Every structure is written in C-alpha cells, then in structure tokens.
Amino acid sequence: MVPRESGTSRRAVLLAAGGMLVGCSRQPEVNKVHLRLATGPAGAVYRRIGGALAEHISEHVPGAAVTTVPSGASTDNIRMLRAGEVHLGLTSLDALITADGSAPEGLSAVCRLYDSHLHLVVMADSAIGGFRDLEGKRVSLGARDSGTEFTSLRVLELGPVHTDGRFLSQAESAATLRAGVIDAMFSLTGVPTPAIAELAQRHPIRLIPLDAQAEALFTTYPGPYAPATIPTTAYAGVPATRTVAVPNVLLARNDLPDDLVYAITDTIFRHTGTIASRSRDDAEAVPEAWQINVRTGISTASIPLHPGAARWFRDRKR
C-alpha cells in the first residue's frame, strides 16, 4: 500500500519551493507555488491526462497551483522544460532518450505514466492496405515537435517509405483525413484517443497493422519500444491491430525542490482512480490513467528519477 502520510508538510513544500520557479517574471504570491505543466495538442490524450494531473496536484499538494500549457507534445515539451518555460511536462520515452541513452541535461523523471500506441489510420474505403502502400501518399506525421512526428519519421526511415508528409495535430489530422485532404494519419497516443474515437463513431475507419515496423524499431533502438496490440474494443468497428507501444513519462526540471516533487509523486499514486475518472477540462474519463501504478511507475529506462521521486519510491518499500 501507498504510505498514509506523504511526509511532506505544507510548510516544507512552500519553503523548499520558494524562489525556485524558473521562467517566471515576478515573485510568486505568498503561500502559493505556481507551476506550469506542458501537455499536448487538441484531440490528444496528453491534453486530457495533463489537465487531470494538474487538477489533482493543485488540489492535493499544499500550496501548489498548476497551470497546463498546450504544446506540440513530446519534443516541444522537452524544449520548454530545458528553456525554463515550464516546470513539468509529458513526453514519450523514445523522444527523450538521447543517442547515448541518457536524459537531456537538467531533466529527470517523476514517474512512468502509461504507454502510447502508434496508430496508422485510413478511411475504410482507402486503397491503402499495408504500410508500404504509403509510398508517395499524403500522410500526417503528427504536429511539429510531437512524439508522433518523432516515431513516425523513424518508422518511415526504417521502411524505407517516402511520403508527402504533413505536420498536423491529432484533431487536424482526423478532420483532414475525413475530408480526403490526406490519405492516412499517424498518431502516437493512448488508447482510445479522442480524435480517432470521434472519427470512428461517425465514419468507418481502418487501422493498418505495424507489427513488422514494431520489430524493426525494437531491434534498431532497444529500450523504449515493445510490440503491442490496439484492442478491438478501442474504436467502433475496428478489429484488434498489431503495432508498437512507447511508454510516457512525467518529467520535471532538476531544480524543482525534492520535497515538492515528493509530494507530487505521492499525489499521483494516491489518486490514480480519480485521475482516471475525471478532469477539470473534460467531463470524459481518462482511461489511460488506470495504467499508472507503483510497479511500473519506477520503470523509466535510462532516464533517472528526480531525487524527490526516488525518495518517494524508496519510502514506499519500507
């Protein structure tokens, strides 16, 4: 069981966090720690789960107030964290790990959250039957600086397959796919993801299997990838489809105080159930949050845990 007391008092959090807020132009209000959490684009799970995390941290970490910051997603969030524009951010693990297996300087993990699955979506009547049929086609590769862009470009390079690439958010991708402006869309996201689920409810779609591409990623870039299946229950009328999964982590700047990150970690694992069932910005559930658990939360590959998060996991074992 998670310990009943976090061990972090209101006074300790506020004293530790005072004066540590990077990217702020003025002193924070007395008794308030103002944090910014980078999420993702419209129609993405990052936007929903980021809103739910911000809500619960604001509610349960004494003196903390968290504002979400929309973004392109993974790569954009890493950039904002390193620049000091935000304090916390979501990212896929493959976009985070550098060529030598280390984390970008100045950043560490709070915890692993849930796994994203790479979707390759076409309309049901599309002539595209397999991955190699993407050659020369108009394909959304995700928003600029997103995890979708990062992973889909890797997949196409390994093909090799050459496309007429477009850089669109998940919501834009779904709309332009339905309109026939593009032929296919990649999306690296939780299952189900809102933009694709809404499209499938209104119009028949198909998912293209990516089992061979999953094997190529796993072999070429060992560590952040694993074969996976998008279940038949995910999208209306779409059978189970083989693909690749990538873990997502919550990142923090290393200069956030240990006691503050300890309290944030404690809140995430104490309130997984309510994080999954509601959020401030969206009345829908956030089912990806049910994947959050202590056993996998510590598994951040070669990315080190923030000292405050590491202490929380150590305390839990006592």
Salt bridges, closest charged atoms under 4 A:
GLU55 OE2 - ARG278 NH1 2.44
GLU59 OE2 - HIS60 NE2 3.81
GLU59 OE1 - ARG278 NH2 3.59
ASP76 OD1 - ARG79 NH2 2.92
GLU85 OE2 - ARG79 NH1 3.47
ASP115 OD1 - ARG112 NH2 3.06
GLU135 OE2 - HIS162 ND1 3.50
GLU149 OE2 - ARG144 NH1 3.43
ASP164 OD2 - ARG166 NH2 2.88
ASP183 OD1 - ARG138 NH2 2.95
ASP255 OD2 - ARG253 NH2 2.91
ASP258 OD1 - HIS306 ND1 3.99
ASP259 OD1 - ARG311 NH2 2.57
ASP266 OD2 - ARG270 NE 2.66
GLU284 OE1 - ARG48 NH1 3.18
GLU288 OE1 - ARG48 NH2 3.97
ASP315 OD1 - ARG318 NH1 3.09
